[in-house]
Structure formats: C-alpha cells, structure tokens
C-alpha cells in the first residue's frame, strides 16, 4: 500500500506539454504529454466548447495538431487544446493563438455636448490589405464598431503562425473579497498578454479602484475602474497597448481596458462593467478581454462603496478599495461542447440592478 501511494505521489500531473511556444505558418503544431497519459487524446475547441474537428490521438507521446486538424490553418481567433483520457478532461488547457495581421481602427472625429471633441471608431481595416495591389478596394474592411459574433477574415489577412501558451486565469484578492477572471484570448489576445504580464510583474498589487460609478448616464450601474499605480486616473505602465477588435460585449462582470481619446492609449487601467443597459454603448470602442467567473458578491460590494467626489469624470470613493494581490492561476480543464464549467457571473436583481426600479 505504501509503495502504491509513493508511486501515485511521484506521478506527473496530467497535462499537455508545449514543444515550441512559437510555430511559424509553415511549421507543425506539436504537443506532447507524459507517457502514462499517452493513450489519451487531444480535443480542440472554441471558447464555448464547440469542437474543432475530431479528437487527435497521440503518436507515441506526441500529438500533431495541424496535420490532423486542418481547420487550425485558417482560424482567426484563439482555440483551446485539452488533454482527454477516457472522455474525461485532465489538466490545464493550452491556448493556440493565431498570429494574424492587425485589424486597425478606422476613426472619425465627433463633437457632442456631453463629451466635446472625441475620436470614435467606426470600422476596422485589416493591415494586410495595405500593400497589396491585387485585392479589391474594400478588402479587409469591417464596417461598424462591434460585432455580435466572430467575423471571418477575408483574403487580405496575413497569417504568420501561432503562439501556444498554457491557459491562465487572473485571481484578484481585493479589500472586499476575491475575484476570478477568465482571460479571453479568443477576443483580445494581445490585451490579455499585456494584462497578464502586468499581473506577473506584481504591477497591480496594492493599487486602488479610484473611480466607481454606480449611476451612469442612464441612472444605472456603470463601471468599477482601477489599475493606476498613482491612484489619480492619469497613471500607467509607461507604454500604450494597441486596441483590438474584441467581440466580447460589455456585460455585467466583463473586464475591459480604460483609455484616453486615442484608441491605442490603453496601458494598465481597467474597468469592470456593471450593467448591460448602461455599458452596451462601449462595445467596440473599448477593448474587452476577460469575464468574471467568481466574485459577483465582491463586485456588488465594490460598486456600492461611498463616493466622495460625485463628479461623473472622477467619482472617487471616500476610501478607495484596493487590489491587495493579483496572481496568475492555471485554468481549470475544458470539456468539449461545454467549455468551462464556470461561466460569466450573472448580475443581481436587487438594489441598483433591479430591472424595474425608479430612476432619478
């Protein structure tokens, strides 16, 4: 009995192992696993669990993904690879992110009474069409600021290869409770990478939530904003992160990047959306990149802290809540046709979120 326990304790944790984190377009995506799991399979799926081809078996201890799933050659959004053993998902998933030419925002200058002069995103242009003379004039142009579903890239897209990474969640320990965030590489992979690097560098530790708006323009809950190391609303990491054409809507519990007027001016400041009715107008104008899986009660507490400066642009809490600690955490296994077992948190139906409450 003691020998069996010792063997079990020494056995490696079930996982897919990355052969190369970067694979060029003419290369082969290969993953491996420990010998004791090599009789399993690899399932490829979208974020919602939709399978991408049939499960792939191991040859020895390796699984050749692009050779057995040609759909990978033309994916426009990240997909997930999951080790399966006897139809049971085991271990941390991998994220396979296609390196595609950028969708660059097309903007126009707008003048409004409430905001003055500001830059609005009205469409997206694939940069791959810029230097090609063989494409039609409207190649790579996607009209509108946001899309309710993934849009297929056309012939202007340039595919350079794939990035392969372990899937990581972000866990926030705040002064009012914990929050677990699913990073949505399928919606905004570079924004996720920027955010995860800041978490890895402990940038967000002991930063405050300097702006909390419980009553937005329509009188409903709006946002919780943080991520500024100065706590003034003007600070950042010292660089800008280019905006991405995220398909993730600003629903309750979705995290997005705050920015100035320039669409590419996001850095480290983030906000969590508090009410779909109030934040739908932000879709496509600000880059969503994650969704809260656990911590609805924490969000509700944070959203209702007393506000000292009630000016709409400031909305500074009397005692700003803190992120005490932010850490990366291995994501839980994914199940084909289901995806994650935890889903985006639901908004409450009481207090400021009550659907039929009287508004001021």
Buried (B, 14 or more C-beta within 10 A) or exposed (E): EEEEEEEEEEEEEBBBBBBEEEBEEEEEBBBBBBEEBBEBBBBBBBBEBEBBBEBBEBEEBBBBBBEBBEEBEEBBBBBBBBBBBEEEBBBBBBBBBBBBBBBBBBBEEEEEEEEEEBBBBBBBBBBBBEEBEEBEEEBBBBEBBBBEEBBEBBEBBBBEBBBBBBBBBBBBBBBBBBBBBBBBBBBBBBBBBBBBEBBEEEBBBEBBBBBBBBBBEEBBBBBBBBBBBEBEBEBBBEEBBBBBBBBBBBBBBBBBBBBBEEBBBBBBBBBBBBBBBBBEBBBBBBBBBBBBBBBBBBBBBBBBBEBEEEEEEBBBBEEBBBBBBBBBEBBBBBBBEEBBEBEBBEBBEEEBBEEEEEEE
